[in-house]
């Protein structure tokens, strides 16, 4: 199962997602995108949008943006039962 994170250097929202991925020991590939929205062709062609962070989890058929939504998904999907009980849905 492949997990890919589209991210921008220096983006605090992207770093929150990275921290969560690392805390949950989820292996992931990073795809660094350009700073200018108009040059984010790689994330646009993969997800249909230019916003970051974007997480693509192929095994779950998931492509989502917004760090809070991504973190909730990660904690629910990859966290232990105790962690997922604390996630508000």
C-alpha positions, 0 to 999 in steps of 0.5 A: 500500500502506497502513501504519498504526501504532496507538500511544500517546503516550509509549510507548517500544515504539511509538517503537522501531517509529517509529524503524525505520519512519523508518530504512527510509523507510516511509511510514505513518499514525499512529493515536493511541490512548487511554491507557485500554485500555477506551477504545481502541475504534479499535484494537480494531475494526481489529485485535481487540485493545487492545494497542499498538503494532500495525502494519497493512500492508494490502498484506501482509495483516498485522496484528501487535503486539509491537514486536520482532515488528513491527521484525523484519517491517519489517526483513525486508520493507522493509530491504535484503538485508544488513539482512534477513540479520541478522534472527533469525526 
